[in-house]
Each structure stands twice: as C-alpha cells, then as structure tokens.
Amino acid sequence: MNARTQDATREIHMQVMWNRLISVVEEQAMTLLRTAFSTSVREAGDLSAGVFDPQGRMLAQAVTGTPGHVNTMAEAVLHFIAEIGRDRMYPGDTYVTNDPWKGTGHLHDITMVSPSFKGDELVGFFACTAHVVDVGGRGFGADGKSVYEEGIQIPIMKFAERGAVNEDLIRLLRSNVREPNQVVGDFFSLAACNDVGHRRLIAMMEEIGLSNLDDLGEFIFSRTRTAMLERIRALPQGSWSNELATDGYDQPVNLAATVSFGDDLVHVDFTGTDGQSRWGINVPLIYTKAYACYALKCVVAPDIPNNWASLELFTVASPPNILNAQRPAPVSLRHVLGHMVPDLVLGAVAKAMPGQILAEGAAALWNIHISARPVAGQDGRRAEMLMFNSGGMGARPTLDGLSATAFPSGVHTMPIEATEQTGPITVWRKELRPDSGGAGEYRGGLGQIIEIEAAPGHEFDFSAMFDRVGHAARGRDGGQDGAAGRVELDDGTQLKPKGWQHVPAGRKLILHLPGGGGLGDPARRSESARAEDISKGYVTEKSE
C-alpha cells in the first residue's frame, strides 16, 4: 500500500470514528429525553449533550438540544475541571451546578459533567444540561431583584463520588423546591444520560482498539479549523453595527452590537447596550456568547460540525451591561433577551451581506410558567407547569418565514395533551394567528393564538415571559414588520408581558404571539403566493 492510499484510508477511518462519536452523544441525549420527568425536557427537547477531551474541549455535540445549552456547556466544562481538580476525579463520579455564570445563564438549568475513564486513564468527559420545572425561590419569572431570590444555588460540586450519590444534596433539593419528585428525578436522568455516553464511548474504543481520543481529537479539531478559516477568509472584511429595541420589563431596553470580520476571526462587541436591569431579564455573558456564536455559525458555516475548534474562532466582548450581567444580578429570564441576540447580530451581518439574511422574527420563546391551585375552600390539585410556545420566524431571502417556530432556540412545542396531563388546566385554543406575518415579497411567519383556563374549581397564577409586545419584529429590505404580541383575559383586560399575574377561576388567558417580519417589497409578491395565503387563512381578505 503506497503512502497516498494509506493517507486516504486513515482519513476514511478517522471520519467513520468521528461519525461514531456523534452517534454516541446522540444516544446520550436520547437517554435524557426518554427518562426526563419535566415536560420541558422530554417533550420540548430543552437540553444538550456532548463529549469532551481530557482538556475540556468539546469534541462533538448531540443534534438534539438548544444552542443556549450546547454552547454554554462547551465553556462550562472548563469551569468544572478547574474547580473539582484532576486529583479529585474518580471513575463513577458525576459533578453538578446551576451557577448562572459558570453554567447556562440561570438557576433553572442543571449542568452535569462526568469524567470518562478507560481503566485508570481519563480519556474524556461527558456533559449534559436540562431545564427543571422548579428551583424554589420566587419561581420562574422576572420579579426577583437578585439571584438570591430566584432559587437554590448549587455551586460546582459532586453529585456522586465513585458511584455513591450525595444524599445530603438530594435532601437539600427536596426541601427547597415545589416539585421535589420531578426535580430529583431529572437530576438522576441527567446522571444516567452521561453514564450511557460513557459506556457507549468505552465500547467504541475497545471495538476499534483506541487507548485514548488524542488522535481522533486532533483530526476533528484540525479539519474543523481548516474549514472554518476557509469560510471566514471568504467573508467581506470590516465592521458593521446594529441596534435592536426590546420591551424590557417596565421600560424599553436597547441592545447594540458591532460585528467584525477579519484576522481569521469573527468578533462581536456589545458596547452601547443598555445597562443592567434591576429585574430578572439580565443575561450572563456566557449565554449571550452562546447565541451570538450560533447566529454567526448559521451564516458562516452551518454545515460544519459544532465543536471547540469552530467556536474558538468566534470571540465576544462586552462591558458590564444587560448582556453581560454581573453577579448577583437577577437572571431568571435570561433567555428572553438572550434569544434576541441572533436578530441583533444578524442585523449587523445583513449590512455586510445584503440580500442574504432573514428578517427579524419573534425570537424569544413565549414561555409561560403556570402555578395552579384549587379555589379556597375546595378540594383539588396543585401543580407547577411550564409551556414553551413560539411566534413566527422572519422571512428568508427566498422563502416565507416559518410559522410558530422556535428560532433561535430550536425547542419543540409541547403537545397540549402532555401539558394538560401535568396539571388542572384546559387549553381551549392553540392555532395560527392570521395576519401576524409581516407582508413582503416573502411573508413573515405567523404567530399563534393560545387560550388557557384553569379546570373547574381552580385558579392560577402565571409568570409572563414575553417580548415583542411593544416592539414588533422588523421587516428587512422593504418588508413590513410582523404583528406585535398581546396578553389579555377573555373579558378584554390587558395584562403585562412580564411578571407574575393572576387568572381567577372562570376566566381565560389569551396569548396573541407575535409574527415575523417580511422581506422585500410586498408589491413583488407573486399573485399565486397571495392567493395561497388567503386560501389557507394565513392572510384575511380585509388585510389585502
């Protein structure tokens, strides 16, 4: 066999092992989906899973999961290694935290990291994250004035050592949360997720005859870096800025970003963004960076696998502000403004690459946390429930925007049946919202209308986590804005887009989710597309 044939054979062999590694982490994620207690994980896929080398560099991520979890997890593993210390790591260990600044940005996300040993040698780490239904404190909402009010804080520590679970931590959890069985169950699901990844990795290494992952890691990182540099060097060189207004909590918040292409890097600077809020809508930089990198990768290299080498070429900077919140700022709803970061960043990129970037969309999930209980004096059921709902995406350069689609988070919607099963509520209506997509040559995606009522004899409080109520998604290149959102009761009472509020027995909560912005001059929309919009009910006759 000549040298060229040997090189080609090795290349194929390494690529096969890389694919095997991705299948290992996908099975890791599927374990979490199958065993999770919270509907946000098992129904919506609000999770991440990945495998890392002994230095804490992400080798591969599961396709299942959200950018906010995956890209923060990629940085979080380094914090675990630094705080636990290599000399205190043993086979059978699992480590845990929900530290917003060293994990995924708020207390409701649990990150677990497990070392993977082959014999006595540390060959890597597995990590996973998931959103749990409750962490105590005020509950999932923006009303806290510091992180100390938002729930129990778990510093980086051992969930299990040499296979023995930390029972003291379990007792603390049970004493601090409203849904102890769900929360503790999800902790064990996360640990099982990493264990499955470890067992599949060791089986793969033994089958192939690998003693460690060094050569495979070098192959993954070198190929990724070469491909990424090729894409970055093909970009226009320079800097472009953009601003985006959001609803904030009690007053609007302005976000600003400057994107720079050059020197074999893509850099984002959030200087000019409004200062830190006194409410829980602040965003730790680790989460801001996660979504900034995701937006850039969608443009620069959507087809190149996401790992340490691809993320390394994106850098982010920010002075202390609402996108770089400093401890102990309240951060419970960090996702609301965090999900706006891609629209903010892509708005700057659109100036560098005109005609190639989608319009703004609803962006932030319209999450709703419902705390249901029986009316005083009546028997009934108490429950904590979480629903993930999505507005419309912005129109794309050659296609309409997707309706009721979670961009940029990528989570699934929760089936009504699964939501109703978890507590005493009825979802009377969940349908597309006509006329909510911005007009354009390509129409923005539609939002939804959702109608919720407590079961007979019950009432509920809910935490509103909504945006795009006072500031609609903007169209691009002549496209019109999408429809703004609205929150109200069925008697017409207007409610706030953020904060805990009450829905009395017999009243229905109605959510009108925002639509995405249109792209291009509406006069250029084809007659066939206009007719189809009307025939499908996306656009009504009166709006034409």
BELNORQUI-V310221 format. One record per backbone hydrogen bond with DSSP energy under -0.5 kcal/mol. CO is the residue of the C=O (numbers start at 0). NH is the residue of the N-H. If there is no record, write none. Layout:
# BELNORQUI-V310221
CO|NH / CO|NH
This chain:
# BELNORQUI-V310221
1|5 / 2|6 / 3|7 / 4|8 / 5|9 / 6|10 / 7|11 / 8|12 / 9|13 / 10|14 / 11|15 / 12|16 / 13|17 / 14|18 / 15|19 / 16|20 / 17|21 / 18|22 / 19|23 / 20|24 / 21|25 / 22|26 / 23|27 / 24|28 / 25|29 / 26|30 / 27|31 / 28|32 / 29|33 / 30|34 / 31|35 / 37|40 / 37|41 / 38|42 / 38|43 / 39|45 / 40|44 / 43|411 / 44|46 / 45|130 / 46|65 / 47|128 / 48|61 / 49|126 / 50|58 / 50|59 / 51|124 / 52|55 / 56|52 / 57|307 / 59|50 / 65|69 / 66|70 / 67|71 / 68|72 / 69|73 / 70|74 / 71|74 / 71|75 / 72|76 / 74|77 / 74|78 / 75|78 / 75|79 / 76|80 / 77|81 / 78|82 / 79|83 / 80|84 / 84|87 / 85|88 / 89|92 / 91|162 / 93|158 / 93|159 / 94|112 / 95|156 / 96|110 / 98|101 / 98|102 / 99|104 / 105|108 / 107|109 / 107|131 / 108|110 / 109|129 / 110|96 / 111|127 / 112|94 / 113|125 / 114|116 / 115|122 / 115|123 / 116|118 / 117|120 / 120|117 / 120|122 / 123|115 / 124|51 / 125|113 / 126|49 / 127|111 / 128|47 / 129|109 / 129|131 / 134|151 / 135|138 / 138|140 / 141|279 / 145|148 / 146|149 / 148|137 / 151|153 / 152|154 / 153|97 / 153|98 / 156|95 / 156|158 / 158|165 / 159|93 / 160|163 / 162|164 / 163|160 / 164|166 / 165|169 / 166|170 / 167|171 / 168|172 / 169|173 / 170|174 / 171|175 / 172|175 / 172|176 / 178|182 / 179|183 / 180|184 / 181|185 / 182|186 / 183|187 / 184|188 / 185|189 / 186|190 / 187|191 / 188|192 / 189|193 / 190|194 / 191|195 / 192|196 / 193|197 / 194|198 / 195|199 / 196|200 / 197|201 / 198|202 / 199|203 / 200|204 / 201|205 / 202|206 / 203|207 / 204|208 / 204|209 / 212|216 / 213|217 / 214|218 / 215|219 / 216|220 / 217|221 / 218|222 / 219|223 / 220|224 / 221|225 / 222|226 / 223|227 / 224|228 / 225|229 / 226|230 / 227|231 / 228|232 / 229|233 / 230|233 / 231|234 / 237|260 / 239|258 / 241|256 / 243|254 / 245|252 / 250|248 / 252|245 / 253|273 / 254|243 / 256|241 / 257|268 / 258|239 / 259|266 / 260|237 / 261|264 / 264|261 / 265|314 / 266|259 / 267|316 / 268|257 / 269|272 / 273|321 / 278|280 / 278|281 / 279|332 / 282|324 / 283|286 / 283|287 / 284|288 / 285|289 / 286|290 / 287|291 / 288|292 / 289|293 / 290|294 / 291|295 / 292|296 / 293|297 / 294|298 / 295|298 / 295|299 / 296|300 / 300|303 / 304|306 / 306|310 / 307|311 / 308|312 / 309|312 / 310|313 / 312|265 / 312|314 / 314|267 / 316|269 / 320|323 / 321|282 / 323|320 / 325|328 / 327|146 / 329|281 / 330|333 / 332|335 / 332|336 / 333|337 / 334|338 / 336|339 / 336|340 / 337|340 / 339|343 / 340|344 / 341|345 / 342|346 / 343|347 / 344|347 / 344|348 / 345|349 / 346|350 / 347|350 / 347|351 / 348|351 / 348|352 / 352|355 / 359|516 / 361|363 / 364|366 / 366|464 / 367|369 / 367|386 / 368|462 / 369|371 / 369|384 / 370|460 / 371|382 / 372|458 / 374|377 / 382|371 / 382|384 / 384|369 / 386|367 / 386|388 / 387|413 / 388|365 / 390|404 / 391|361 / 392|444 / 394|358 / 395|398 / 398|395 / 401|392 / 404|406 / 405|409 / 412|414 / 414|418 / 415|419 / 416|420 / 417|421 / 418|421 / 418|422 / 419|422 / 422|424 / 423|454 / 425|427 / 425|452 / 428|450 / 430|448 / 431|433 / 432|435 / 435|482 / 437|443 / 438|479 / 441|518 / 442|400 / 444|515 / 445|403 / 446|432 / 447|512 / 448|430 / 449|510 / 450|427 / 450|428 / 451|508 / 452|425 / 454|457 / 456|374 / 458|372 / 459|502 / 460|370 / 461|463 / 461|500 / 462|368 / 463|498 / 464|366 / 467|484 / 472|481 / 473|359 / 475|478 / 475|519 / 477|521 / 479|517 / 482|514 / 485|511 / 486|494 / 487|509 / 488|491 / 492|488 / 496|465 / 498|463 / 500|461 / 502|459 / 503|506 / 506|453 / 507|489 / 508|451 / 508|510 / 509|487 / 509|511 / 510|449 / 510|512 / 511|485 / 513|391 / 514|472 / 515|437 / 516|394 / 517|475 / 518|441 / 520|523 / 521|524 / 525|529 / 526|530 / 527|531 / 528|532 / 529|533 / 530|534 / 531|535 / 532|537 / 532|538 / 533|536 / 537|434 / 539|542 / 539|543 / 540|543
